[in-house]
Amino acid sequence: MKEVKRVFIDTDFIKLDNLLKLGGVVQTGGQAKVMIQNGEVMLNGYTCEMRNKKIKNGDKVETPNHIIEVYYK
């Protein structure tokens, strides 16, 4: 079962690689880059291979072991 995490942001968006770090999915930007390039990350049900994709309030990011829900503070 995937671990569900809620991440609260206080800006209009957060970049996908930074969200993976903030959500505790990876520890470094390099790990995030590899995970994204390998097609292991889905954004709102679609595979996302754009490391700098802007993630906004209400978006849902899924990895093999995690679901991250993004909310605006």
N, CA, C and O atoms as a Tripos MOL2 file, in Angstrom:
@<TRIPOS>MOLECULE
protein
  292   291    73     0     0
PROTEIN
NO_CHARGES

@<TRIPOS>ATOM
      1 N           0.8440   -1.1860    0.0000 N.3       1 MET1
      2 CA          0.0000    0.0000    0.0000 C.3       1 MET1
      3 C           0.8870    1.2480    0.0000 C.2       1 MET1
      4 O           1.8980    1.3040    0.7000 O.2       1 MET1
      5 N           0.4990    2.2270   -0.7830 N.am      2 LYS2
      6 CA          1.2820    3.4560   -0.9020 C.3       2 LYS2
      7 C           1.0520    4.3640    0.3010 C.2       2 LYS2
      8 O          -0.0590    4.4830    0.8190 O.2       2 LYS2
      9 N           2.1390    4.9980    0.7240 N.am      3 GLU3
     10 CA          2.0620    5.9660    1.8140 C.3       3 GLU3
     11 C           1.5320    7.2860    1.2560 C.2       3 GLU3
     12 O           2.0550    7.7990    0.2660 O.2       3 GLU3
     13 N           0.4980    7.8340    1.8860 N.am      4 VAL4
     14 CA         -0.0890    9.1020    1.4430 C.3       4 VAL4
     15 C           0.4720   10.2240    2.3030 C.2       4 VAL4
     16 O           0.4400   10.1630    3.5320 O.2       4 VAL4
     17 N           0.9850   11.2470    1.6350 N.am      5 LYS5
     18 CA          1.5320   12.4060    2.3350 C.3       5 LYS5
     19 C           0.8270   13.6560    1.8380 C.2       5 LYS5
     20 O           0.5490   13.7950    0.6470 O.2       5 LYS5
     21 N           0.5480   14.5470    2.7460 N.am      6 ARG6
     22 CA         -0.0180   15.8440    2.3780 C.3       6 ARG6
     23 C           1.0750   16.8790    2.5560 C.2       6 ARG6
     24 O           1.6880   16.9800    3.6180 O.2       6 ARG6
     25 N           1.3110   17.6510    1.4970 N.am      7 VAL7
     26 CA          2.3230   18.7020    1.5310 C.3       7 VAL7
     27 C           1.6110   20.0400    1.3570 C.2       7 VAL7
     28 O           0.8190   20.2240    0.4330 O.2       7 VAL7
     29 N           1.9070   20.9580    2.2550 N.am      8 PHE8
     30 CA          1.2980   22.2900    2.2030 C.3       8 PHE8
     31 C           2.3330   23.2910    1.7070 C.2       8 PHE8
     32 O           3.4520   23.3510    2.2170 O.2       8 PHE8
     33 N           1.9410   24.0790    0.7000 N.am      9 ILE9
     34 CA          2.8400   25.0820    0.1390 C.3       9 ILE9
     35 C           2.2590   26.4650    0.3880 C.2       9 ILE9
     36 O           1.0430   26.6290    0.4940 O.2       9 ILE9
     37 N           3.1290   27.4500    0.4790 N.am     10 ASP10
     38 CA          2.6670   28.8230    0.6860 C.3      10 ASP10
     39 C           3.0030   29.7160   -0.5050 C.2      10 ASP10
     40 O           2.9860   30.9430   -0.4020 O.2      10 ASP10
     41 N           3.3100   29.0800   -1.6380 N.am     11 THR11
     42 CA          3.5670   29.7940   -2.8860 C.3      11 THR11
     43 C           2.5680   29.2850   -3.9230 C.2      11 THR11
     44 O           1.8360   28.3310   -3.6570 O.2      11 THR11
     45 N           2.5280   29.9040   -5.0920 N.am     12 ASP12
     46 CA          1.5820   29.4900   -6.1230 C.3      12 ASP12
     47 C           1.8710   28.0930   -6.6540 C.2      12 ASP12
     48 O           0.9600   27.3860   -7.0850 O.2      12 ASP12
     49 N           3.1500   27.6940   -6.6200 N.am     13 PHE13
     50 CA          3.5270   26.3770   -7.1450 C.3      13 PHE13
     51 C           4.8340   25.9260   -6.5140 C.2      13 PHE13
     52 O           5.5290   26.7000   -5.8570 O.2      13 PHE13
     53 N           5.1510   24.6550   -6.7280 N.am     14 ILE14
     54 CA          6.4390   24.0830   -6.3480 C.3      14 ILE14
     55 C           6.8670   23.1910   -7.5030 C.2      14 ILE14
     56 O           6.0320   22.5130   -8.1020 O.2      14 ILE14
     57 N           8.1440   23.1830   -7.8200 N.am     15 LYS15
     58 CA          8.6220   22.3510   -8.9240 C.3      15 LYS15
     59 C           8.6290   20.8870   -8.4870 C.2      15 LYS15
     60 O           8.8570   20.5740   -7.3180 O.2      15 LYS15
     61 N           8.3760   20.0080   -9.4380 N.am     16 LEU16
     62 CA          8.2180   18.5870   -9.1590 C.3      16 LEU16
     63 C           9.4060   17.9990   -8.4090 C.2      16 LEU16
     64 O           9.2110   17.2720   -7.4340 O.2      16 LEU16
     65 N          10.6220   18.2920   -8.8340 N.am     17 ASP17
     66 CA         11.7840   17.7020   -8.1490 C.3      17 ASP17
     67 C          11.8800   18.1780   -6.7040 C.2      17 ASP17
     68 O          12.2600   17.4100   -5.8210 O.2      17 ASP17
     69 N          11.5370   19.4420   -6.4590 N.am     18 ASN18
     70 CA         11.5530   19.9640   -5.0900 C.3      18 ASN18
     71 C          10.4450   19.3410   -4.2420 C.2      18 ASN18
     72 O          10.6340   19.1120   -3.0480 O.2      18 ASN18
     73 N           9.3050   19.0690   -4.8460 N.am     19 LEU19
     74 CA          8.2080   18.4320   -4.1260 C.3      19 LEU19
     75 C           8.5950   17.0270   -3.6750 C.2      19 LEU19
     76 O           8.2720   16.6210   -2.5590 O.2      19 LEU19
     77 N           9.2780   16.2930   -4.5310 N.am     20 LEU20
     78 CA          9.7020   14.9440   -4.1550 C.3      20 LEU20
     79 C          10.6600   14.9780   -2.9660 C.2      20 LEU20
     80 O          10.6270   14.0920   -2.1120 O.2      20 LEU20
     81 N          11.5120   16.0010   -2.9130 N.am     21 LYS21
     82 CA         12.4070   16.1560   -1.7670 C.3      21 LYS21
     83 C          11.6250   16.5760   -0.5250 C.2      21 LYS21
     84 O          11.8070   16.0010    0.5480 O.2      21 LYS21
     85 N          10.7640   17.5670   -0.6670 N.am     22 LEU22
     86 CA          9.9770   18.0670    0.4610 C.3      22 LEU22
     87 C           9.0670   16.9810    1.0250 C.2      22 LEU22
     88 O           8.8630   16.8990    2.2370 O.2      22 LEU22
     89 N           8.5260   16.1570    0.1510 N.am     23 GLY23
     90 CA          7.6390   15.0810    0.5840 C.3      23 GLY23
     91 C           8.3640   13.8750    1.1490 C.2      23 GLY23
     92 O           7.7220   12.9300    1.6070 O.2      23 GLY23
     93 N           9.6900   13.8880    1.1260 N.am     24 GLY24
     94 CA         10.4590   12.8080    1.7060 C.3      24 GLY24
     95 C          10.5630   11.5670    0.8390 C.2      24 GLY24
     96 O          10.9490   10.5020    1.3220 O.2      24 GLY24
     97 N          10.2210   11.6930   -0.4400 N.am     25 VAL25
     98 CA         10.3170   10.5560   -1.3580 C.3      25 VAL25
     99 C          11.7730   10.2900   -1.7100 C.2      25 VAL25
    100 O          12.1930    9.1360   -1.7950 O.2      25 VAL25
    101 N          12.5440   11.3510   -1.9130 N.am     26 VAL26
    102 CA         13.9750   11.2540   -2.2110 C.3      26 VAL26
    103 C          14.7280   12.2110   -1.2910 C.2      26 VAL26
    104 O          14.1380   13.0930   -0.6680 O.2      26 VAL26
    105 N          16.0320   12.0170   -1.2210 N.am     27 GLN27
    106 CA         16.8420   12.8930   -0.3740 C.3      27 GLN27
    107 C          17.5680   13.9670   -1.1620 C.2      27 GLN27
    108 O          17.9070   15.0170   -0.6160 O.2      27 GLN27
    109 N          17.8140   13.7130   -2.4560 N.am     28 THR28
    110 CA         18.5730   14.6830   -3.2530 C.3      28 THR28
    111 C          17.8570   14.9930   -4.5630 C.2      28 THR28
    112 O          16.9840   14.2500   -5.0120 O.2      28 THR28
    113 N          18.2500   16.1050   -5.1550 N.am     29 GLY29
    114 CA         17.7180   16.4740   -6.4550 C.3      29 GLY29
    115 C          18.1220   15.4870   -7.5330 C.2      29 GLY29
    116 O          17.3690   15.2460   -8.4770 O.2      29 GLY29
    117 N          19.3060   14.9160   -7.3950 N.am     30 GLY30
    118 CA         19.7750   13.9170   -8.3590 C.3      30 GLY30
    119 C          18.9010   12.6720   -8.3470 C.2      30 GLY30
    120 O          18.5920   12.1160   -9.4010 O.2      30 GLY30
    121 N          18.5030   12.2340   -7.1570 N.am     31 GLN31
    122 CA         17.6090   11.0780   -7.0540 C.3      31 GLN31
    123 C          16.2510   11.3980   -7.6810 C.2      31 GLN31
    124 O          15.6540   10.5540   -8.3490 O.2      31 GLN31
    125 N          15.7740   12.6150   -7.4590 N.am     32 ALA32
    126 CA         14.5030   13.0280   -8.0420 C.3      32 ALA32
    127 C          14.5920   13.0380   -9.5650 C.2      32 ALA32
    128 O          13.6770   12.5810  -10.2510 O.2      32 ALA32
    129 N          15.6940   13.5600  -10.0860 N.am     33 LYS33
    130 CA         15.8990   13.6300  -11.5320 C.3      33 LYS33
    131 C          15.8390   12.2440  -12.1640 C.2      33 LYS33
    132 O          15.1690   12.0480  -13.1780 O.2      33 LYS33
    133 N          16.5410   11.2830  -11.5620 N.am     34 VAL34
    134 CA         16.5610    9.9190  -12.0950 C.3      34 VAL34
    135 C          15.1680    9.3010  -12.0530 C.2      34 VAL34
    136 O          14.7280    8.6820  -13.0220 O.2      34 VAL34
    137 N          14.4830    9.4690  -10.9360 N.am     35 MET35
    138 CA         13.1390    8.9000  -10.7830 C.3      35 MET35
    139 C          12.1880    9.4740  -11.8430 C.2      35 MET35
    140 O          11.4020    8.7430  -12.4440 O.2      35 MET35
    141 N          12.2710   10.7820  -12.0610 N.am     36 ILE36
    142 CA         11.4010   11.4440  -13.0450 C.3      36 ILE36
    143 C          11.7570   10.9890  -14.4560 C.2      36 ILE36
    144 O          10.8700   10.6580  -15.2420 O.2      36 ILE36
    145 N          13.0420   10.9710  -14.7810 N.am     37 GLN37
    146 CA         13.4750   10.5670  -16.1300 C.3      37 GLN37
    147 C          13.1330    9.1140  -16.4410 C.2      37 GLN37
    148 O          12.9240    8.7650  -17.6030 O.2      37 GLN37
    149 N          13.0750    8.2650  -15.4190 N.am     38 ASN38
    150 CA         12.7380    6.8560  -15.6170 C.3      38 ASN38
    151 C          11.2360    6.6160  -15.7390 C.2      38 ASN38
    152 O          10.7990    5.4750  -15.8870 O.2      38 ASN38
    153 N          10.4480    7.6870  -15.6770 N.am     39 GLY39
    154 CA          9.0010    7.5500  -15.8270 C.3      39 GLY39
    155 C           8.3120    6.9640  -14.6150 C.2      39 GLY39
    156 O           7.2340    6.3810  -14.7350 O.2      39 GLY39
    157 N           8.9260    7.1110  -13.4380 N.am     40 GLU40
    158 CA          8.3670    6.5510  -12.2100 C.3      40 GLU40
    159 C           7.4340    7.5100  -11.4810 C.2      40 GLU40
    160 O           6.9310    7.1810  -10.4070 O.2      40 GLU40
    161 N           7.1950    8.6960  -12.0500 N.am     41 VAL41
    162 CA          6.3900    9.7110  -11.3810 C.3      41 VAL41
    163 C           5.1670   10.0420  -12.2320 C.2      41 VAL41
    164 O           5.2660   10.2940  -13.4330 O.2      41 VAL41
    165 N           4.0180   10.0330  -11.5720 N.am     42 MET42
    166 CA          2.7740   10.3890  -12.2600 C.3      42 MET42
    167 C           2.2030   11.6460  -11.6230 C.2      42 MET42
    168 O           2.2410   11.8090  -10.4030 O.2      42 MET42
    169 N           1.6740   12.5300  -12.4580 N.am     43 LEU43
    170 CA          1.0230   13.7580  -12.0140 C.3      43 LEU43
    171 C          -0.4230   13.7000  -12.4560 C.2      43 LEU43
    172 O          -0.7140   13.6780  -13.6510 O.2      43 LEU43
    173 N          -1.3190   13.6760  -11.5010 N.am     44 ASN44
    174 CA         -2.7620   13.6250  -11.7830 C.3      44 ASN44
    175 C          -3.1170   12.4950  -12.7450 C.2      44 ASN44
    176 O          -3.9560   12.6600  -13.6300 O.2      44 ASN44
    177 N          -2.4660   11.3420  -12.5610 N.am     45 GLY45
    178 CA         -2.7910   10.1600  -13.3460 C.3      45 GLY45
    179 C          -2.0100    9.9790  -14.6350 C.2      45 GLY45
    180 O          -2.2190    8.9930  -15.3430 O.2      45 GLY45
    181 N          -1.1140   10.9070  -14.9590 N.am     46 TYR46
    182 CA         -0.3310   10.8290  -16.1960 C.3      46 TYR46
    183 C           1.1580   10.8390  -15.8680 C.2      46 TYR46
    184 O           1.5950   11.5610  -14.9720 O.2      46 TYR46
    185 N           1.9280   10.0460  -16.5840 N.am     47 THR47
    186 CA          3.3720   10.0380  -16.3910 C.3      47 THR47
    187 C           3.9350   11.4200  -16.7030 C.2      47 THR47
    188 O           3.6100   12.0200  -17.7280 O.2      47 THR47
    189 N           4.7810   11.9130  -15.8100 N.am     48 CYS48
    190 CA          5.3820   13.2340  -15.9800 C.3      48 CYS48
    191 C           6.8940   13.0900  -15.9730 C.2      48 CYS48
    192 O           7.4660   12.6180  -14.9910 O.2      48 CYS48
    193 N           7.5430   13.4880  -17.0510 N.am     49 GLU49
    194 CA          8.9990   13.4100  -17.1510 C.3      49 GLU49
    195 C           9.6370   14.7980  -17.1850 C.2      49 GLU49
    196 O          10.7710   14.9550  -17.6380 O.2      49 GLU49
    197 N           8.9060   15.7980  -16.7060 N.am     50 MET50
    198 CA          9.4080   17.1770  -16.6750 C.3      50 MET50
    199 C           9.8050   17.5260  -15.2390 C.2      50 MET50
    200 O           8.9480   17.7330  -14.3800 O.2      50 MET50
    201 N          11.1080   17.5890  -14.9940 N.am     51 ARG51
    202 CA         11.6230   17.8270  -13.6470 C.3      51 ARG51
    203 C          11.1590   19.1670  -13.0780 C.2      51 ARG51
    204 O          10.9230   19.2830  -11.8750 O.2      51 ARG51
    205 N          11.0300   20.1730  -13.9320 N.am     52 ASN52
    206 CA         10.6530   21.5120  -13.4730 C.3      52 ASN52
    207 C           9.1590   21.8010  -13.6160 C.2      52 ASN52
    208 O           8.7450   22.9590  -13.5700 O.2      52 ASN52
    209 N           8.3600   20.7700  -13.7870 N.am     53 LYS53
    210 CA          6.9060   20.9390  -13.9060 C.3      53 LYS53
    211 C           6.3820   21.6460  -12.6630 C.2      53 LYS53
    212 O           6.7400   21.2850  -11.5420 O.2      53 LYS53
    213 N           5.5370   22.6500  -12.8600 N.am     54 LYS54
    214 CA          4.9690   23.3990  -11.7420 C.3      54 LYS54
    215 C           3.7950   22.6140  -11.1560 C.2      54 LYS54
    216 O           2.8140   22.3350  -11.8440 O.2      54 LYS54
    217 N           3.9110   22.2690   -9.8940 N.am     55 ILE55
    218 CA          2.8770   21.5360   -9.1870 C.3      55 ILE55
    219 C           2.1000   22.5430   -8.3470 C.2      55 ILE55
    220 O           2.6870   23.3270   -7.6010 O.2      55 ILE55
    221 N           0.7810   22.5140   -8.4750 N.am     56 LYS56
    222 CA         -0.0540   23.5280   -7.8330 C.3      56 LYS56
    223 C          -1.0350   22.9040   -6.8490 C.2      56 LYS56
    224 O          -1.1490   21.6820   -6.7530 O.2      56 LYS56
    225 N          -1.7320   23.7550   -6.1270 N.am     57 ASN57
    226 CA         -2.7520   23.3410   -5.1760 C.3      57 ASN57
    227 C          -3.7250   22.3550   -5.8210 C.2      57 ASN57
    228 O          -4.2440   22.6070   -6.9090 O.2      57 ASN57
    229 N          -3.9660   21.2370   -5.1470 N.am     58 GLY58
    230 CA         -4.9160   20.2500   -5.6360 C.3      58 GLY58
    231 C          -4.3060   19.1600   -6.5020 C.2      58 GLY58
    232 O          -4.9840   18.1840   -6.8220 O.2      58 GLY58
    233 N          -3.0340   19.3020   -6.8930 N.am     59 ASP59
    234 CA         -2.3830   18.2810   -7.7140 C.3      59 ASP59
    235 C          -2.0460   17.0570   -6.8630 C.2      59 ASP59
    236 O          -1.8530   17.1550   -5.6520 O.2      59 ASP59
    237 N          -1.9820   15.9030   -7.5310 N.am     60 LYS60
    238 CA         -1.6180   14.6520   -6.8550 C.3      60 LYS60
    239 C          -0.4770   14.0110   -7.6230 C.2      60 LYS60
    240 O          -0.5810   13.7690   -8.8260 O.2      60 LYS60
    241 N           0.6110   13.7390   -6.9190 N.am     61 VAL61
    242 CA          1.8030   13.1310   -7.5020 C.3      61 VAL61
    243 C           1.9450   11.7170   -6.9260 C.2      61 VAL61
    244 O           1.8650   11.5210   -5.7140 O.2      61 VAL61
    245 N           2.1540   10.7420   -7.8080 N.am     62 GLU62
    246 CA          2.3210    9.3640   -7.3700 C.3      62 GLU62
    247 C           3.6650    8.8170   -7.8130 C.2      62 GLU62
    248 O           4.1130    9.0620   -8.9330 O.2      62 GLU62
    249 N           4.3010    8.0740   -6.9180 N.am     63 THR63
    250 CA          5.5200    7.3350   -7.2130 C.3      63 THR63
    251 C           5.2240    5.8760   -6.8610 C.2      63 THR63
    252 O           4.1380    5.5760   -6.3670 O.2      63 THR63
    253 N           6.1600    4.9700   -7.1040 N.am     64 PRO64
    254 CA          5.8730    3.5740   -6.8020 C.3      64 PRO64
    255 C           5.4510    3.3170   -5.3430 C.2      64 PRO64
    256 O           4.6860    2.3880   -5.0820 O.2      64 PRO64
    257 N           5.9360    4.1200   -4.4030 N.am     65 ASN65
    258 CA          5.6380    3.8690   -2.9870 C.3      65 ASN65
    259 C           4.8950    4.9830   -2.2690 C.2      65 ASN65
    260 O           4.5410    4.8300   -1.1000 O.2      65 ASN65
    261 N           4.6510    6.1060   -2.9460 N.am     66 HIS66
    262 CA          4.0630    7.2640   -2.2720 C.3      66 HIS66
    263 C           2.9900    7.9410   -3.1270 C.2      66 HIS66
    264 O           3.0010    7.8730   -4.3560 O.2      66 HIS66
    265 N           2.0810    8.5820   -2.4350 N.am     67 ILE67
    266 CA          1.1350    9.5120   -3.0490 C.3      67 ILE67
    267 C           1.3050   10.8210   -2.3110 C.2      67 ILE67
    268 O           1.2090   10.8610   -1.0840 O.2      67 ILE67
    269 N           1.5580   11.8980   -3.0470 N.am     68 ILE68
    270 CA          1.7030   13.2180   -2.4270 C.3      68 ILE68
    271 C           0.5610   14.1020   -2.9040 C.2      68 ILE68
    272 O           0.3850   14.3200   -4.1020 O.2      68 ILE68
    273 N          -0.2110   14.6060   -1.9500 N.am     69 GLU69
    274 CA         -1.2990   15.5350   -2.2490 C.3      69 GLU69
    275 C          -0.8310   16.9210   -1.8740 C.2      69 GLU69
    276 O          -0.3190   17.1300   -0.7740 O.2      69 GLU69
    277 N          -1.0010   17.8760   -2.7810 N.am     70 VAL70
    278 CA         -0.4910   19.2340   -2.5780 C.3      70 VAL70
    279 C          -1.6490   20.1680   -2.2510 C.2      70 VAL70
    280 O          -2.6730   20.1810   -2.9330 O.2      70 VAL70
    281 N          -1.4610   20.9450   -1.1960 N.am     71 TYR71
    282 CA         -2.4790   21.9030   -0.7480 C.3      71 TYR71
    283 C          -1.8290   23.2450   -0.5150 C.2      71 TYR71
    284 O          -0.6540   23.3240   -0.1550 O.2      71 TYR71
    285 N          -2.5920   24.2960   -0.7210 N.am     72 TYR72
    286 CA         -2.1430   25.6550   -0.4490 C.3      72 TYR72
    287 C          -2.4610   25.9780    1.0100 C.2      72 TYR72
    288 O          -3.5700   25.7200    1.4770 O.2      72 TYR72
    289 N          -1.4980   26.5370    1.7200 N.am     73 LYS73
    290 CA         -1.7060   26.8960    3.1460 C.3      73 LYS73
    291 C          -2.7940   27.9300    3.2840 C.2      73 LYS73
    292 O          -3.1080   28.3520    4.3970 O.2      73 LYS73
@<TRIPOS>BOND
     1     1     2 1
     2     2     3 1
     3     3     4 2
     4     3     5 am
     5     5     6 1
     6     6     7 1
     7     7     8 2
     8     7     9 am
     9     9    10 1
    10    10    11 1
    11    11    12 2
    12    11    13 am
    13    13    14 1
    14    14    15 1
    15    15    16 2
    16    15    17 am
    17    17    18 1
    18    18    19 1
    19    19    20 2
    20    19    21 am
    21    21    22 1
    22    22    23 1
    23    23    24 2
    24    23    25 am
    25    25    26 1
    26    26    27 1
    27    27    28 2
    28    27    29 am
    29    29    30 1
    30    30    31 1
    31    31    32 2
    32    31    33 am
    33    33    34 1
    34    34    35 1
    35    35    36 2
    36    35    37 am
    37    37    38 1
    38    38    39 1
    39    39    40 2
    40    39    41 am
    41    41    42 1
    42    42    43 1
    43    43    44 2
    44    43    45 am
    45    45    46 1
    46    46    47 1
    47    47    48 2
    48    47    49 am
    49    49    50 1
    50    50    51 1
    51    51    52 2
    52    51    53 am
    53    53    54 1
    54    54    55 1
    55    55    56 2
    56    55    57 am
    57    57    58 1
    58    58    59 1
    59    59    60 2
    60    59    61 am
    61    61    62 1
    62    62    63 1
    63    63    64 2
    64    63    65 am
    65    65    66 1
    66    66    67 1
    67    67    68 2
    68    67    69 am
    69    69    70 1
    70    70    71 1
    71    71    72 2
    72    71    73 am
    73    73    74 1
    74    74    75 1
    75    75    76 2
    76    75    77 am
    77    77    78 1
    78    78    79 1
    79    79    80 2
    80    79    81 am
    81    81    82 1
    82    82    83 1
    83    83    84 2
    84    83    85 am
    85    85    86 1
    86    86    87 1
    87    87    88 2
    88    87    89 am
    89    89    90 1
    90    90    91 1
    91    91    92 2
    92    91    93 am
    93    93    94 1
    94    94    95 1
    95    95    96 2
    96    95    97 am
    97    97    98 1
    98    98    99 1
    99    99   100 2
   100    99   101 am
   101   101   102 1
   102   102   103 1
   103   103   104 2
   104   103   105 am
   105   105   106 1
   106   106   107 1
   107   107   108 2
   108   107   109 am
   109   109   110 1
   110   110   111 1
   111   111   112 2
   112   111   113 am
   113   113   114 1
   114   114   115 1
   115   115   116 2
   116   115   117 am
   117   117   118 1
   118   118   119 1
   119   119   120 2
   120   119   121 am
   121   121   122 1
   122   122   123 1
   123   123   124 2
   124   123   125 am
   125   125   126 1
   126   126   127 1
   127   127   128 2
   128   127   129 am
   129   129   130 1
   130   130   131 1
   131   131   132 2
   132   131   133 am
   133   133   134 1
   134   134   135 1
   135   135   136 2
   136   135   137 am
   137   137   138 1
   138   138   139 1
   139   139   140 2
   140   139   141 am
   141   141   142 1
   142   142   143 1
   143   143   144 2
   144   143   145 am
   145   145   146 1
   146   146   147 1
   147   147   148 2
   148   147   149 am
   149   149   150 1
   150   150   151 1
   151   151   152 2
   152   151   153 am
   153   153   154 1
   154   154   155 1
   155   155   156 2
   156   155   157 am
   157   157   158 1
   158   158   159 1
   159   159   160 2
   160   159   161 am
   161   161   162 1
   162   162   163 1
   163   163   164 2
   164   163   165 am
   165   165   166 1
   166   166   167 1
   167   167   168 2
   168   167   169 am
   169   169   170 1
   170   170   171 1
   171   171   172 2
   172   171   173 am
   173   173   174 1
   174   174   175 1
   175   175   176 2
   176   175   177 am
   177   177   178 1
   178   178   179 1
   179   179   180 2
   180   179   181 am
   181   181   182 1
   182   182   183 1
   183   183   184 2
   184   183   185 am
   185   185   186 1
   186   186   187 1
   187   187   188 2
   188   187   189 am
   189   189   190 1
   190   190   191 1
   191   191   192 2
   192   191   193 am
   193   193   194 1
   194   194   195 1
   195   195   196 2
   196   195   197 am
   197   197   198 1
   198   198   199 1
   199   199   200 2
   200   199   201 am
   201   201   202 1
   202   202   203 1
   203   203   204 2
   204   203   205 am
   205   205   206 1
   206   206   207 1
   207   207   208 2
   208   207   209 am
   209   209   210 1
   210   210   211 1
   211   211   212 2
   212   211   213 am
   213   213   214 1
   214   214   215 1
   215   215   216 2
   216   215   217 am
   217   217   218 1
   218   218   219 1
   219   219   220 2
   220   219   221 am
   221   221   222 1
   222   222   223 1
   223   223   224 2
   224   223   225 am
   225   225   226 1
   226   226   227 1
   227   227   228 2
   228   227   229 am
   229   229   230 1
   230   230   231 1
   231   231   232 2
   232   231   233 am
   233   233   234 1
   234   234   235 1
   235   235   236 2
   236   235   237 am
   237   237   238 1
   238   238   239 1
   239   239   240 2
   240   239   241 am
   241   241   242 1
   242   242   243 1
   243   243   244 2
   244   243   245 am
   245   245   246 1
   246   246   247 1
   247   247   248 2
   248   247   249 am
   249   249   250 1
   250   250   251 1
   251   251   252 2
   252   251   253 am
   253   253   254 1
   254   254   255 1
   255   255   256 2
   256   255   257 am
   257   257   258 1
   258   258   259 1
   259   259   260 2
   260   259   261 am
   261   261   262 1
   262   262   263 1
   263   263   264 2
   264   263   265 am
   265   265   266 1
   266   266   267 1
   267   267   268 2
   268   267   269 am
   269   269   270 1
   270   270   271 1
   271   271   272 2
   272   271   273 am
   273   273   274 1
   274   274   275 1
   275   275   276 2
   276   275   277 am
   277   277   278 1
   278   278   279 1
   279   279   280 2
   280   279   281 am
   281   281   282 1
   282   282   283 1
   283   283   284 2
   284   283   285 am
   285   285   286 1
   286   286   287 1
   287   287   288 2
   288   287   289 am
   289   289   290 1
   290   290   291 1
   291   291   292 2
@<TRIPOS>SUBSTRUCTURE
     1 MET1         2 RESIDUE 1 A MET
     2 LYS2         6 RESIDUE 1 A LYS
     3 GLU3        10 RESIDUE 1 A GLU
     4 VAL4        14 RESIDUE 1 A VAL
     5 LYS5        18 RESIDUE 1 A LYS
     6 ARG6        22 RESIDUE 1 A ARG
     7 VAL7        26 RESIDUE 1 A VAL
     8 PHE8        30 RESIDUE 1 A PHE
     9 ILE9        34 RESIDUE 1 A ILE
    10 ASP10       38 RESIDUE 1 A ASP
    11 THR11       42 RESIDUE 1 A THR
    12 ASP12       46 RESIDUE 1 A ASP
    13 PHE13       50 RESIDUE 1 A PHE
    14 ILE14       54 RESIDUE 1 A ILE
    15 LYS15       58 RESIDUE 1 A LYS
    16 LEU16       62 RESIDUE 1 A LEU
    17 ASP17       66 RESIDUE 1 A ASP
    18 ASN18       70 RESIDUE 1 A ASN
    19 LEU19       74 RESIDUE 1 A LEU
    20 LEU20       78 RESIDUE 1 A LEU
    21 LYS21       82 RESIDUE 1 A LYS
    22 LEU22       86 RESIDUE 1 A LEU
    23 GLY23       90 RESIDUE 1 A GLY
    24 GLY24       94 RESIDUE 1 A GLY
    25 VAL25       98 RESIDUE 1 A VAL
    26 VAL26      102 RESIDUE 1 A VAL
    27 GLN27      106 RESIDUE 1 A GLN
    28 THR28      110 RESIDUE 1 A THR
    29 GLY29      114 RESIDUE 1 A GLY
    30 GLY30      118 RESIDUE 1 A GLY
    31 GLN31      122 RESIDUE 1 A GLN
    32 ALA32      126 RESIDUE 1 A ALA
    33 LYS33      130 RESIDUE 1 A LYS
    34 VAL34      134 RESIDUE 1 A VAL
    35 MET35      138 RESIDUE 1 A MET
    36 ILE36      142 RESIDUE 1 A ILE
    37 GLN37      146 RESIDUE 1 A GLN
    38 ASN38      150 RESIDUE 1 A ASN
    39 GLY39      154 RESIDUE 1 A GLY
    40 GLU40      158 RESIDUE 1 A GLU
    41 VAL41      162 RESIDUE 1 A VAL
    42 MET42      166 RESIDUE 1 A MET
    43 LEU43      170 RESIDUE 1 A LEU
    44 ASN44      174 RESIDUE 1 A ASN
    45 GLY45      178 RESIDUE 1 A GLY
    46 TYR46      182 RESIDUE 1 A TYR
    47 THR47      186 RESIDUE 1 A THR
    48 CYS48      190 RESIDUE 1 A CYS
    49 GLU49      194 RESIDUE 1 A GLU
    50 MET50      198 RESIDUE 1 A MET
    51 ARG51      202 RESIDUE 1 A ARG
    52 ASN52      206 RESIDUE 1 A ASN
    53 LYS53      210 RESIDUE 1 A LYS
    54 LYS54      214 RESIDUE 1 A LYS
    55 ILE55      218 RESIDUE 1 A ILE
    56 LYS56      222 RESIDUE 1 A LYS
    57 ASN57      226 RESIDUE 1 A ASN
    58 GLY58      230 RESIDUE 1 A GLY
    59 ASP59      234 RESIDUE 1 A ASP
    60 LYS60      238 RESIDUE 1 A LYS
    61 VAL61      242 RESIDUE 1 A VAL
    62 GLU62      246 RESIDUE 1 A GLU
    63 THR63      250 RESIDUE 1 A THR
    64 PRO64      254 RESIDUE 1 A PRO
    65 ASN65      258 RESIDUE 1 A ASN
    66 HIS66      262 RESIDUE 1 A HIS
    67 ILE67      266 RESIDUE 1 A ILE
    68 ILE68      270 RESIDUE 1 A ILE
    69 GLU69      274 RESIDUE 1 A GLU
    70 VAL70      278 RESIDUE 1 A VAL
    71 TYR71      282 RESIDUE 1 A TYR
    72 TYR72      286 RESIDUE 1 A TYR
    73 LYS73      290 RESIDUE 1 A LYS
